[in-house]
Amino acid sequence: MKTEPSVTPVIDRPKSGFNDYAERINGRAAMLGFVALVLFELATGQAIVTWLGLR
């Protein structure tokens, strides 16, 4: 006779390392950086590489 466990363990997901949470935060930071770059270029009329003196 096979019995099922009476308690289901609660496993906290880690907030660091390679996991879904970290990938989501990384993606959001990348989107914010991209939008900031576009707004910077619209405000100054120059590309970021020109502003940094790389071109």
All heavy atoms as atom14 arrays in JSON, in Angstrom:
{
  "sequence": "MKTEPSVTPVIDRPKSGFNDYAERINGRAAMLGFVALVLFELATGQAIVTWLGLR",
  "atom14_mask": [
    [1, 1, 1, 1, 1, 1, 1, 1, 0, 0, 0, 0, 0, 0],
    [1, 1, 1, 1, 1, 1, 1, 1, 1, 0, 0, 0, 0, 0],
    [1, 1, 1, 1, 1, 1, 1, 0, 0, 0, 0, 0, 0, 0],
    [1, 1, 1, 1, 1, 1, 1, 1, 1, 0, 0, 0, 0, 0],
    [1, 1, 1, 1, 1, 1, 1, 0, 0, 0, 0, 0, 0, 0],
    [1, 1, 1, 1, 1, 1, 0, 0, 0, 0, 0, 0, 0, 0],
    [1, 1, 1, 1, 1, 1, 1, 0, 0, 0, 0, 0, 0, 0],
    [1, 1, 1, 1, 1, 1, 1, 0, 0, 0, 0, 0, 0, 0],
    [1, 1, 1, 1, 1, 1, 1, 0, 0, 0, 0, 0, 0, 0],
    [1, 1, 1, 1, 1, 1, 1, 0, 0, 0, 0, 0, 0, 0],
    [1, 1, 1, 1, 1, 1, 1, 1, 0, 0, 0, 0, 0, 0],
    [1, 1, 1, 1, 1, 1, 1, 1, 0, 0, 0, 0, 0, 0],
    [1, 1, 1, 1, 1, 1, 1, 1, 1, 1, 1, 0, 0, 0],
    [1, 1, 1, 1, 1, 1, 1, 0, 0, 0, 0, 0, 0, 0],
    [1, 1, 1, 1, 1, 1, 1, 1, 1, 0, 0, 0, 0, 0],
    [1, 1, 1, 1, 1, 1, 0, 0, 0, 0, 0, 0, 0, 0],
    [1, 1, 1, 1, 0, 0, 0, 0, 0, 0, 0, 0, 0, 0],
    [1, 1, 1, 1, 1, 1, 1, 1, 1, 1, 1, 0, 0, 0],
    [1, 1, 1, 1, 1, 1, 1, 1, 0, 0, 0, 0, 0, 0],
    [1, 1, 1, 1, 1, 1, 1, 1, 0, 0, 0, 0, 0, 0],
    [1, 1, 1, 1, 1, 1, 1, 1, 1, 1, 1, 1, 0, 0],
    [1, 1, 1, 1, 1, 0, 0, 0, 0, 0, 0, 0, 0, 0],
    [1, 1, 1, 1, 1, 1, 1, 1, 1, 0, 0, 0, 0, 0],
    [1, 1, 1, 1, 1, 1, 1, 1, 1, 1, 1, 0, 0, 0],
    [1, 1, 1, 1, 1, 1, 1, 1, 0, 0, 0, 0, 0, 0],
    [1, 1, 1, 1, 1, 1, 1, 1, 0, 0, 0, 0, 0, 0],
    [1, 1, 1, 1, 0, 0, 0, 0, 0, 0, 0, 0, 0, 0],
    [1, 1, 1, 1, 1, 1, 1, 1, 1, 1, 1, 0, 0, 0],
    [1, 1, 1, 1, 1, 0, 0, 0, 0, 0, 0, 0, 0, 0],
    [1, 1, 1, 1, 1, 0, 0, 0, 0, 0, 0, 0, 0, 0],
    [1, 1, 1, 1, 1, 1, 1, 1, 0, 0, 0, 0, 0, 0],
    [1, 1, 1, 1, 1, 1, 1, 1, 0, 0, 0, 0, 0, 0],
    [1, 1, 1, 1, 0, 0, 0, 0, 0, 0, 0, 0, 0, 0],
    [1, 1, 1, 1, 1, 1, 1, 1, 1, 1, 1, 0, 0, 0],
    [1, 1, 1, 1, 1, 1, 1, 0, 0, 0, 0, 0, 0, 0],
    [1, 1, 1, 1, 1, 0, 0, 0, 0, 0, 0, 0, 0, 0],
    [1, 1, 1, 1, 1, 1, 1, 1, 0, 0, 0, 0, 0, 0],
    [1, 1, 1, 1, 1, 1, 1, 0, 0, 0, 0, 0, 0, 0],
    [1, 1, 1, 1, 1, 1, 1, 1, 0, 0, 0, 0, 0, 0],
    [1, 1, 1, 1, 1, 1, 1, 1, 1, 1, 1, 0, 0, 0],
    [1, 1, 1, 1, 1, 1, 1, 1, 1, 0, 0, 0, 0, 0],
    [1, 1, 1, 1, 1, 1, 1, 1, 0, 0, 0, 0, 0, 0],
    [1, 1, 1, 1, 1, 0, 0, 0, 0, 0, 0, 0, 0, 0],
    [1, 1, 1, 1, 1, 1, 1, 0, 0, 0, 0, 0, 0, 0],
    [1, 1, 1, 1, 0, 0, 0, 0, 0, 0, 0, 0, 0, 0],
    [1, 1, 1, 1, 1, 1, 1, 1, 1, 0, 0, 0, 0, 0],
    [1, 1, 1, 1, 1, 0, 0, 0, 0, 0, 0, 0, 0, 0],
    [1, 1, 1, 1, 1, 1, 1, 1, 0, 0, 0, 0, 0, 0],
    [1, 1, 1, 1, 1, 1, 1, 0, 0, 0, 0, 0, 0, 0],
    [1, 1, 1, 1, 1, 1, 1, 0, 0, 0, 0, 0, 0, 0],
    [1, 1, 1, 1, 1, 1, 1, 1, 1, 1, 1, 1, 1, 1],
    [1, 1, 1, 1, 1, 1, 1, 1, 0, 0, 0, 0, 0, 0],
    [1, 1, 1, 1, 0, 0, 0, 0, 0, 0, 0, 0, 0, 0],
    [1, 1, 1, 1, 1, 1, 1, 1, 0, 0, 0, 0, 0, 0],
    [1, 1, 1, 1, 1, 1, 1, 1, 1, 1, 1, 0, 0, 0]
  ],
  "atom14_positions": [
    [[0.84, -1.18, 0.0], [0.0, 0.0, 0.0], [0.89, 1.25, 0.0], [1.79, 1.37, 0.8], [-0.89, -0.02, 1.24], [-1.69, 1.24, 1.36], [-2.58, 1.35, 2.89], [-3.98, 0.33, 2.55], [0.0, 0.0, 0.0], [0.0, 0.0, 0.0], [0.0, 0.0, 0.0], [0.0, 0.0, 0.0], [0.0, 0.0, 0.0], [0.0, 0.0, 0.0]],
    [[0.64, 2.14, -0.93], [1.42, 3.35, -1.08], [0.66, 4.51, -0.45], [-0.5, 4.74, -0.76], [1.65, 3.61, -2.56], [2.73, 4.57, -2.85], [2.96, 4.59, -4.35], [4.27, 5.27, -4.64], [4.53, 5.36, -6.04], [0.0, 0.0, 0.0], [0.0, 0.0, 0.0], [0.0, 0.0, 0.0], [0.0, 0.0, 0.0], [0.0, 0.0, 0.0]],
    [[1.32, 5.24, 0.43], [0.67, 6.39, 1.07], [1.29, 7.68, 0.57], [2.48, 7.75, 0.25], [0.82, 6.32, 2.6], [2.21, 6.35, 2.92], [0.18, 5.06, 3.14], [0.0, 0.0, 0.0], [0.0, 0.0, 0.0], [0.0, 0.0, 0.0], [0.0, 0.0, 0.0], [0.0, 0.0, 0.0], [0.0, 0.0, 0.0], [0.0, 0.0, 0.0]],
    [[0.51, 8.71, 0.49], [0.97, 10.02, 0.07], [1.44, 10.8, 1.3], [0.92, 10.61, 2.39], [-0.18, 10.78, -0.62], [-0.64, 10.16, -1.92], [0.42, 10.2, -2.99], [1.17, 11.19, -3.06], [0.51, 9.22, -3.75], [0.0, 0.0, 0.0], [0.0, 0.0, 0.0], [0.0, 0.0, 0.0], [0.0, 0.0, 0.0], [0.0, 0.0, 0.0]],
    [[2.41, 11.69, 1.13], [2.86, 12.49, 2.27], [1.75, 13.42, 2.74], [0.95, 13.93, 1.95], [4.05, 13.28, 1.74], [4.01, 13.12, 0.27], [3.16, 11.94, -0.05], [0.0, 0.0, 0.0], [0.0, 0.0, 0.0], [0.0, 0.0, 0.0], [0.0, 0.0, 0.0], [0.0, 0.0, 0.0], [0.0, 0.0, 0.0], [0.0, 0.0, 0.0]],
    [[1.72, 13.68, 4.03], [0.67, 14.52, 4.59], [1.03, 16.0, 4.54], [0.16, 16.85, 4.69], [0.38, 14.11, 6.04], [1.57, 14.24, 6.81], [0.0, 0.0, 0.0], [0.0, 0.0, 0.0], [0.0, 0.0, 0.0], [0.0, 0.0, 0.0], [0.0, 0.0, 0.0], [0.0, 0.0, 0.0], [0.0, 0.0, 0.0], [0.0, 0.0, 0.0]],
    [[2.31, 16.31, 4.32], [2.74, 17.7, 4.29], [3.48, 17.94, 2.97], [4.33, 17.16, 2.58], [3.69, 18.01, 5.47], [4.19, 19.43, 5.39], [3.01, 17.74, 6.79], [0.0, 0.0, 0.0], [0.0, 0.0, 0.0], [0.0, 0.0, 0.0], [0.0, 0.0, 0.0], [0.0, 0.0, 0.0], [0.0, 0.0, 0.0], [0.0, 0.0, 0.0]],
    [[3.13, 19.05, 2.32], [3.82, 19.43, 1.09], [4.9, 20.43, 1.44], [4.62, 21.46, 2.06], [2.83, 20.06, 0.09], [1.78, 19.14, -0.15], [3.51, 20.42, -1.21], [0.0, 0.0, 0.0], [0.0, 0.0, 0.0], [0.0, 0.0, 0.0], [0.0, 0.0, 0.0], [0.0, 0.0, 0.0], [0.0, 0.0, 0.0], [0.0, 0.0, 0.0]],
    [[6.15, 20.19, 1.08], [7.21, 21.14, 1.44], [7.08, 22.45, 0.66], [6.68, 22.46, -0.49], [8.5, 20.41, 1.04], [8.07, 19.4, 0.04], [6.65, 19.04, 0.36], [0.0, 0.0, 0.0], [0.0, 0.0, 0.0], [0.0, 0.0, 0.0], [0.0, 0.0, 0.0], [0.0, 0.0, 0.0], [0.0, 0.0, 0.0], [0.0, 0.0, 0.0]],
    [[7.43, 23.52, 1.33], [7.43, 24.84, 0.71], [8.88, 25.17, 0.38], [9.72, 25.25, 1.27], [6.84, 25.9, 1.65], [6.92, 27.28, 1.02], [5.41, 25.54, 2.0], [0.0, 0.0, 0.0], [0.0, 0.0, 0.0], [0.0, 0.0, 0.0], [0.0, 0.0, 0.0], [0.0, 0.0, 0.0], [0.0, 0.0, 0.0], [0.0, 0.0, 0.0]],
    [[9.18, 25.35, -0.89], [10.54, 25.62, -1.33], [10.6, 27.06, -1.83], [9.91, 27.44, -2.78], [10.96, 24.65, -2.46], [10.87, 23.21, -1.96], [12.35, 24.99, -2.96], [11.09, 22.17, -3.03], [0.0, 0.0, 0.0], [0.0, 0.0, 0.0], [0.0, 0.0, 0.0], [0.0, 0.0, 0.0], [0.0, 0.0, 0.0], [0.0, 0.0, 0.0]],
    [[11.4, 27.88, -1.13], [11.58, 29.27, -1.55], [12.49, 29.31, -2.77], [13.52, 28.65, -2.81], [12.2, 30.09, -0.43], [11.26, 30.25, 0.75], [10.04, 30.25, 0.52], [11.76, 30.36, 1.89], [0.0, 0.0, 0.0], [0.0, 0.0, 0.0], [0.0, 0.0, 0.0], [0.0, 0.0, 0.0], [0.0, 0.0, 0.0], [0.0, 0.0, 0.0]],
    [[12.1, 30.09, -3.74], [12.92, 30.24, -4.94], [14.08, 31.17, -4.63], [13.9, 32.2, -4.0], [12.08, 30.8, -6.07], [10.91, 29.9, -6.44], [10.16, 30.47, -7.57], [10.45, 29.61, -8.7], [10.17, 29.89, -9.95], [9.63, 31.03, -10.24], [10.44, 29.05, -10.9], [0.0, 0.0, 0.0], [0.0, 0.0, 0.0], [0.0, 0.0, 0.0]],
    [[15.28, 30.86, -5.09], [16.43, 31.72, -4.82], [16.32, 33.04, -5.59], [15.76, 33.09, -6.68], [17.62, 30.9, -5.31], [17.04, 29.95, -6.3], [15.64, 29.67, -5.84], [0.0, 0.0, 0.0], [0.0, 0.0, 0.0], [0.0, 0.0, 0.0], [0.0, 0.0, 0.0], [0.0, 0.0, 0.0], [0.0, 0.0, 0.0], [0.0, 0.0, 0.0]],
    [[16.83, 34.1, -4.99], [16.78, 35.42, -5.62], [18.08, 35.75, -6.34], [18.27, 36.85, -6.81], [16.51, 36.49, -4.55], [15.17, 36.33, -3.88], [14.03, 36.58, -4.83], [12.71, 36.52, -4.09], [11.6, 36.39, -4.95], [0.0, 0.0, 0.0], [0.0, 0.0, 0.0], [0.0, 0.0, 0.0], [0.0, 0.0, 0.0], [0.0, 0.0, 0.0]],
    [[19.03, 34.83, -6.41], [20.28, 35.08, -7.1], [20.65, 33.86, -7.94], [20.07, 32.79, -7.79], [21.4, 35.38, -6.09], [21.6, 34.24, -5.27], [0.0, 0.0, 0.0], [0.0, 0.0, 0.0], [0.0, 0.0, 0.0], [0.0, 0.0, 0.0], [0.0, 0.0, 0.0], [0.0, 0.0, 0.0], [0.0, 0.0, 0.0], [0.0, 0.0, 0.0]],
    [[21.63, 34.05, -8.81], [22.02, 32.96, -9.68], [21.19, 32.95, -10.96], [20.46, 33.89, -11.26], [0.0, 0.0, 0.0], [0.0, 0.0, 0.0], [0.0, 0.0, 0.0], [0.0, 0.0, 0.0], [0.0, 0.0, 0.0], [0.0, 0.0, 0.0], [0.0, 0.0, 0.0], [0.0, 0.0, 0.0], [0.0, 0.0, 0.0], [0.0, 0.0, 0.0]],
    [[21.32, 31.89, -11.71], [20.58, 31.76, -12.97], [19.2, 31.17, -12.68], [19.04, 29.97, -12.52], [21.33, 30.85, -13.95], [22.62, 31.45, -14.41], [23.82, 30.99, -13.92], [22.63, 32.49, -15.32], [25.01, 31.54, -14.33], [23.81, 33.05, -15.75], [25.01, 32.58, -15.25], [0.0, 0.0, 0.0], [0.0, 0.0, 0.0], [0.0, 0.0, 0.0]],
    [[18.2, 32.03, -12.57], [16.83, 31.57, -12.36], [15.88, 32.54, -13.07], [16.31, 33.56, -13.62], [16.51, 31.44, -10.87], [16.72, 32.73, -10.11], [16.38, 33.78, -10.61], [17.28, 32.65, -8.93], [0.0, 0.0, 0.0], [0.0, 0.0, 0.0], [0.0, 0.0, 0.0], [0.0, 0.0, 0.0], [0.0, 0.0, 0.0], [0.0, 0.0, 0.0]],
    [[14.62, 32.24, -13.06], [13.63, 33.06, -13.77], [13.59, 34.49, -13.24], [13.47, 35.45, -14.0], [12.25, 32.44, -13.66], [12.15, 31.14, -14.43], [12.98, 30.93, -15.35], [11.27, 30.32, -14.11], [0.0, 0.0, 0.0], [0.0, 0.0, 0.0], [0.0, 0.0, 0.0], [0.0, 0.0, 0.0], [0.0, 0.0, 0.0], [0.0, 0.0, 0.0]],
    [[13.69, 34.65, -11.91], [13.62, 35.98, -11.31], [14.79, 36.85, -11.78], [14.59, 38.0, -12.17], [13.63, 35.85, -9.78], [13.59, 37.17, -9.06], [12.41, 37.88, -8.96], [14.73, 37.7, -8.48], [12.36, 39.1, -8.3], [14.7, 38.89, -7.82], [13.51, 39.6, -7.73], [13.48, 40.79, -7.08], [0.0, 0.0, 0.0], [0.0, 0.0, 0.0]],
    [[16.0, 36.3, -11.74], [17.18, 37.06, -12.16], [17.09, 37.42, -13.64], [17.46, 38.54, -14.03], [18.44, 36.25, -11.88], [0.0, 0.0, 0.0], [0.0, 0.0, 0.0], [0.0, 0.0, 0.0], [0.0, 0.0, 0.0], [0.0, 0.0, 0.0], [0.0, 0.0, 0.0], [0.0, 0.0, 0.0], [0.0, 0.0, 0.0], [0.0, 0.0, 0.0]],
    [[16.63, 36.52, -14.46], [16.5, 36.8, -15.89], [15.46, 37.89, -16.14], [15.63, 38.74, -17.02], [16.13, 35.52, -16.64], [17.22, 34.48, -16.64], [18.48, 34.95, -17.33], [18.38, 35.66, -18.35], [19.55, 34.61, -16.83], [0.0, 0.0, 0.0], [0.0, 0.0, 0.0], [0.0, 0.0, 0.0], [0.0, 0.0, 0.0], [0.0, 0.0, 0.0]],
    [[14.38, 37.88, -15.38], [13.34, 38.91, -15.54], [13.89, 40.28, -15.16], [13.68, 41.27, -15.87], [12.14, 38.56, -14.67], [10.95, 39.48, -14.91], [9.73, 39.03, -14.12], [9.35, 37.67, -14.47], [9.27, 36.68, -13.58], [9.53, 36.9, -12.32], [8.91, 35.48, -13.97], [0.0, 0.0, 0.0], [0.0, 0.0, 0.0], [0.0, 0.0, 0.0]],
    [[14.61, 40.37, -14.04], [15.18, 41.64, -13.6], [16.22, 42.12, -14.62], [16.28, 43.32, -14.95], [15.82, 41.48, -12.2], [14.73, 41.21, -11.15], [16.64, 42.71, -11.81], [13.75, 42.34, -10.98], [0.0, 0.0, 0.0], [0.0, 0.0, 0.0], [0.0, 0.0, 0.0], [0.0, 0.0, 0.0], [0.0, 0.0, 0.0], [0.0, 0.0, 0.0]],
    [[17.05, 41.22, -15.11], [18.06, 41.57, -16.1], [17.41, 42.11, -17.38], [17.88, 43.1, -17.96], [18.94, 40.36, -16.41], [20.15, 40.72, -17.22], [20.54, 41.86, -17.28], [20.72, 39.72, -17.86], [0.0, 0.0, 0.0], [0.0, 0.0, 0.0], [0.0, 0.0, 0.0], [0.0, 0.0, 0.0], [0.0, 0.0, 0.0], [0.0, 0.0, 0.0]],
    [[16.35, 41.49, -17.82], [15.64, 41.95, -19.01], [15.03, 43.33, -18.82], [15.09, 44.18, -19.72], [0.0, 0.0, 0.0], [0.0, 0.0, 0.0], [0.0, 0.0, 0.0], [0.0, 0.0, 0.0], [0.0, 0.0, 0.0], [0.0, 0.0, 0.0], [0.0, 0.0, 0.0], [0.0, 0.0, 0.0], [0.0, 0.0, 0.0], [0.0, 0.0, 0.0]],
    [[14.47, 43.57, -17.64], [13.88, 44.89, -17.36], [14.95, 45.97, -17.31], [14.74, 47.08, -17.8], [13.1, 44.84, -16.06], [11.83, 44.03, -16.19], [11.1, 43.91, -14.89], [9.9, 43.09, -15.06], [9.18, 42.65, -14.07], [9.5, 42.93, -12.83], [8.1, 41.92, -14.31], [0.0, 0.0, 0.0], [0.0, 0.0, 0.0], [0.0, 0.0, 0.0]],
    [[16.1, 45.65, -16.72], [17.2, 46.62, -16.67], [17.7, 46.93, -18.08], [18.0, 48.09, -18.39], [18.34, 46.08, -15.81], [0.0, 0.0, 0.0], [0.0, 0.0, 0.0], [0.0, 0.0, 0.0], [0.0, 0.0, 0.0], [0.0, 0.0, 0.0], [0.0, 0.0, 0.0], [0.0, 0.0, 0.0], [0.0, 0.0, 0.0], [0.0, 0.0, 0.0]],
    [[17.77, 45.93, -18.94], [18.19, 46.14, -20.32], [17.2, 47.02, -21.07], [17.6, 47.91, -21.84], [18.36, 44.8, -21.03], [0.0, 0.0, 0.0], [0.0, 0.0, 0.0], [0.0, 0.0, 0.0], [0.0, 0.0, 0.0], [0.0, 0.0, 0.0], [0.0, 0.0, 0.0], [0.0, 0.0, 0.0], [0.0, 0.0, 0.0], [0.0, 0.0, 0.0]],
    [[15.91, 46.81, -20.85], [14.9, 47.64, -21.5], [14.99, 49.09, -21.04], [14.89, 50.02, -21.85], [13.51, 47.09, -21.23], [13.19, 45.83, -22.0], [11.49, 45.29, -21.8], [11.59, 44.4, -20.26], [0.0, 0.0, 0.0], [0.0, 0.0, 0.0], [0.0, 0.0, 0.0], [0.0, 0.0, 0.0], [0.0, 0.0, 0.0], [0.0, 0.0, 0.0]],
    [[15.21, 49.29, -19.74], [15.34, 50.65, -19.22], [16.58, 51.33, -19.8], [16.55, 52.51, -20.15], [15.41, 50.64, -17.69], [14.11, 50.37, -16.97], [14.36, 50.22, -15.48], [13.11, 51.48, -17.23], [0.0, 0.0, 0.0], [0.0, 0.0, 0.0], [0.0, 0.0, 0.0], [0.0, 0.0, 0.0], [0.0, 0.0, 0.0], [0.0, 0.0, 0.0]],
    [[17.67, 50.6, -19.9], [18.88, 51.16, -20.47], [18.71, 51.53, -21.93], [19.19, 52.58, -22.38], [0.0, 0.0, 0.0], [0.0, 0.0, 0.0], [0.0, 0.0, 0.0], [0.0, 0.0, 0.0], [0.0, 0.0, 0.0], [0.0, 0.0, 0.0], [0.0, 0.0, 0.0], [0.0, 0.0, 0.0], [0.0, 0.0, 0.0], [0.0, 0.0, 0.0]],
    [[18.03, 50.7, -22.68], [17.78, 50.99, -24.09], [16.92, 52.25, -24.26], [17.21, 53.12, -25.08], [17.12, 49.8, -24.78], [16.91, 50.0, -26.25], [17.96, 49.93, -27.13], [15.64, 50.28, -26.74], [17.77, 50.13, -28.49], [15.43, 50.48, -28.09], [16.5, 50.41, -28.97], [0.0, 0.0, 0.0], [0.0, 0.0, 0.0], [0.0, 0.0, 0.0]],
    [[15.87, 52.36, -23.46], [14.99, 53.54, -23.53], [15.76, 54.79, -23.12], [15.63, 55.84, -23.76], [13.73, 53.34, -22.65], [12.95, 54.63, -22.49], [12.85, 52.26, -23.26], [0.0, 0.0, 0.0], [0.0, 0.0, 0.0], [0.0, 0.0, 0.0], [0.0, 0.0, 0.0], [0.0, 0.0, 0.0], [0.0, 0.0, 0.0], [0.0, 0.0, 0.0]],
    [[16.6, 54.68, -22.09], [17.41, 55.83, -21.66], [18.36, 56.25, -22.77], [18.57, 57.45, -23.0], [18.17, 55.48, -20.39], [0.0, 0.0, 0.0], [0.0, 0.0, 0.0], [0.0, 0.0, 0.0], [0.0, 0.0, 0.0], [0.0, 0.0, 0.0], [0.0, 0.0, 0.0], [0.0, 0.0, 0.0], [0.0, 0.0, 0.0], [0.0, 0.0, 0.0]],
    [[18.95, 55.29, -23.47], [19.86, 55.6, -24.58], [19.12, 56.32, -25.71], [19.62, 57.31, -26.25], [20.5, 54.32, -25.11], [21.46, 54.46, -26.27], [22.67, 55.28, -25.86], [21.87, 53.1, -26.77], [0.0, 0.0, 0.0], [0.0, 0.0, 0.0], [0.0, 0.0, 0.0], [0.0, 0.0, 0.0], [0.0, 0.0, 0.0], [0.0, 0.0, 0.0]],
    [[17.95, 55.85, -26.06], [17.17, 56.49, -27.12], [16.78, 57.91, -26.7], [16.89, 58.85, -27.5], [15.92, 55.64, -27.47], [14.97, 56.41, -28.37], [16.34, 54.34, -28.12], [0.0, 0.0, 0.0], [0.0, 0.0, 0.0], [0.0, 0.0, 0.0], [0.0, 0.0, 0.0], [0.0, 0.0, 0.0], [0.0, 0.0, 0.0], [0.0, 0.0, 0.0]],
    [[16.34, 58.09, -25.46], [15.98, 59.43, -24.99], [17.18, 60.36, -24.96], [17.08, 61.54, -25.3], [15.34, 59.34, -23.59], [13.97, 58.68, -23.54], [13.5, 58.55, -22.1], [12.96, 59.44, -24.38], [0.0, 0.0, 0.0], [0.0, 0.0, 0.0], [0.0, 0.0, 0.0], [0.0, 0.0, 0.0], [0.0, 0.0, 0.0], [0.0, 0.0, 0.0]],
    [[18.34, 59.83, -24.58], [19.57, 60.63, -24.58], [19.9, 61.1, -25.99], [20.24, 62.27, -26.19], [20.72, 59.8, -24.01], [22.04, 60.5, -24.05], [22.38, 61.43, -23.09], [22.93, 60.24, -25.08], [23.6, 62.09, -23.13], [24.15, 60.89, -25.14], [24.48, 61.82, -24.16], [0.0, 0.0, 0.0], [0.0, 0.0, 0.0], [0.0, 0.0, 0.0]],
    [[19.79, 60.2, -26.95], [20.11, 60.57, -28.33], [19.09, 61.58, -28.88], [19.46, 62.48, -29.63], [20.18, 59.33, -29.21], [21.41, 58.49, -28.91], [21.59, 57.33, -29.88], [20.77, 57.21, -30.82], [22.55, 56.57, -29.69], [0.0, 0.0, 0.0], [0.0, 0.0, 0.0], [0.0, 0.0, 0.0], [0.0, 0.0, 0.0], [0.0, 0.0, 0.0]],
    [[17.84, 61.45, -28.5], [16.83, 62.42, -28.94], [17.08, 63.79, -28.31], [16.91, 64.81, -28.96], [15.42, 61.93, -28.59], [14.88, 60.78, -29.44], [13.55, 60.31, -28.88], [14.72, 61.22, -30.88], [0.0, 0.0, 0.0], [0.0, 0.0, 0.0], [0.0, 0.0, 0.0], [0.0, 0.0, 0.0], [0.0, 0.0, 0.0], [0.0, 0.0, 0.0]],
    [[17.47, 63.81, -27.04], [17.67, 65.08, -26.34], [18.92, 65.81, -26.81], [18.93, 67.03, -26.94], [17.76, 64.82, -24.83], [0.0, 0.0, 0.0], [0.0, 0.0, 0.0], [0.0, 0.0, 0.0], [0.0, 0.0, 0.0], [0.0, 0.0, 0.0], [0.0, 0.0, 0.0], [0.0, 0.0, 0.0], [0.0, 0.0, 0.0], [0.0, 0.0, 0.0]],
    [[20.0, 65.08, -27.1], [21.26, 65.73, -27.48], [21.44, 65.84, -28.99], [22.23, 66.67, -29.44], [22.47, 64.96, -26.9], [22.51, 63.66, -27.46], [22.41, 64.91, -25.4], [0.0, 0.0, 0.0], [0.0, 0.0, 0.0], [0.0, 0.0, 0.0], [0.0, 0.0, 0.0], [0.0, 0.0, 0.0], [0.0, 0.0, 0.0], [0.0, 0.0, 0.0]],
    [[20.77, 65.01, -29.76], [20.94, 65.01, -31.2], [22.22, 64.32, -31.64], [22.64, 64.46, -32.78], [0.0, 0.0, 0.0], [0.0, 0.0, 0.0], [0.0, 0.0, 0.0], [0.0, 0.0, 0.0], [0.0, 0.0, 0.0], [0.0, 0.0, 0.0], [0.0, 0.0, 0.0], [0.0, 0.0, 0.0], [0.0, 0.0, 0.0], [0.0, 0.0, 0.0]],
    [[22.89, 63.64, -30.72], [24.14, 62.95, -31.04], [24.01, 61.49, -30.61], [23.3, 61.17, -29.67], [25.31, 63.54, -30.26], [25.62, 64.96, -30.58], [26.8, 65.45, -29.76], [27.45, 64.68, -29.1], [27.05, 66.74, -29.82], [0.0, 0.0, 0.0], [0.0, 0.0, 0.0], [0.0, 0.0, 0.0], [0.0, 0.0, 0.0], [0.0, 0.0, 0.0]],
    [[24.77, 60.64, -31.29], [24.83, 59.25, -30.88], [25.71, 59.16, -29.63], [26.56, 60.02, -29.38], [25.41, 58.38, -31.99], [0.0, 0.0, 0.0], [0.0, 0.0, 0.0], [0.0, 0.0, 0.0], [0.0, 0.0, 0.0], [0.0, 0.0, 0.0], [0.0, 0.0, 0.0], [0.0, 0.0, 0.0], [0.0, 0.0, 0.0], [0.0, 0.0, 0.0]],
    [[25.52, 58.14, -28.84], [26.28, 58.0, -27.6], [27.77, 57.84, -27.87], [28.6, 58.36, -27.12], [25.72, 56.82, -26.74], [26.34, 56.84, -25.33], [25.99, 55.51, -27.39], [25.79, 57.87, -24.44], [0.0, 0.0, 0.0], [0.0, 0.0, 0.0], [0.0, 0.0, 0.0], [0.0, 0.0, 0.0], [0.0, 0.0, 0.0], [0.0, 0.0, 0.0]],
    [[28.13, 57.17, -28.97], [29.55, 57.0, -29.28], [30.19, 58.33, -29.65], [31.36, 58.58, -29.35], [29.78, 55.93, -30.37], [29.41, 54.56, -29.88], [29.03, 56.27, -31.63], [0.0, 0.0, 0.0], [0.0, 0.0, 0.0], [0.0, 0.0, 0.0], [0.0, 0.0, 0.0], [0.0, 0.0, 0.0], [0.0, 0.0, 0.0], [0.0, 0.0, 0.0]],
    [[29.44, 59.23, -30.28], [29.96, 60.56, -30.61], [30.12, 61.38, -29.33], [31.11, 62.06, -29.14], [29.0, 61.29, -31.57], [28.8, 60.47, -32.72], [29.54, 62.64, -31.98], [0.0, 0.0, 0.0], [0.0, 0.0, 0.0], [0.0, 0.0, 0.0], [0.0, 0.0, 0.0], [0.0, 0.0, 0.0], [0.0, 0.0, 0.0], [0.0, 0.0, 0.0]],
    [[29.16, 61.29, -28.45], [29.2, 62.02, -27.19], [30.37, 61.57, -26.31], [31.01, 62.37, -25.64], [27.88, 61.84, -26.46], [27.75, 62.68, -25.24], [27.48, 64.0, -25.17], [27.9, 62.23, -23.89], [27.44, 64.41, -23.87], [27.7, 63.34, -23.06], [28.19, 61.01, -23.32], [27.78, 63.26, -21.68], [28.26, 60.94, -21.93], [28.06, 62.05, -21.13]],
    [[30.69, 60.29, -26.39], [31.81, 59.75, -25.62], [33.15, 60.02, -26.28], [34.2, 59.74, -25.71], [31.64, 58.25, -25.4], [30.49, 57.83, -24.47], [30.33, 56.32, -24.48], [30.75, 58.33, -23.06], [0.0, 0.0, 0.0], [0.0, 0.0, 0.0], [0.0, 0.0, 0.0], [0.0, 0.0, 0.0], [0.0, 0.0, 0.0], [0.0, 0.0, 0.0]],
    [[33.14, 60.52, -27.52], [34.37, 60.84, -28.23], [35.0, 59.62, -28.9], [36.19, 59.62, -29.18], [0.0, 0.0, 0.0], [0.0, 0.0, 0.0], [0.0, 0.0, 0.0], [0.0, 0.0, 0.0], [0.0, 0.0, 0.0], [0.0, 0.0, 0.0], [0.0, 0.0, 0.0], [0.0, 0.0, 0.0], [0.0, 0.0, 0.0], [0.0, 0.0, 0.0]],
    [[34.21, 58.61, -29.18], [34.73, 57.4, -29.8], [34.64, 57.43, -31.32], [35.13, 56.54, -31.99], [33.99, 56.16, -29.26], [34.11, 55.94, -27.75], [33.23, 54.78, -27.33], [35.55, 55.71, -27.36], [0.0, 0.0, 0.0], [0.0, 0.0, 0.0], [0.0, 0.0, 0.0], [0.0, 0.0, 0.0], [0.0, 0.0, 0.0], [0.0, 0.0, 0.0]],
    [[33.98, 58.42, -31.86], [33.88, 58.52, -33.32], [34.15, 59.93, -33.73], [33.84, 60.88, -33.16], [32.49, 58.09, -33.78], [32.4, 58.07, -35.26], [31.23, 57.39, -35.91], [30.0, 57.3, -35.16], [28.8, 57.43, -35.69], [28.69, 57.7, -36.96], [27.73, 57.29, -35.02], [0.0, 0.0, 0.0], [0.0, 0.0, 0.0], [0.0, 0.0, 0.0]]
  ]
}
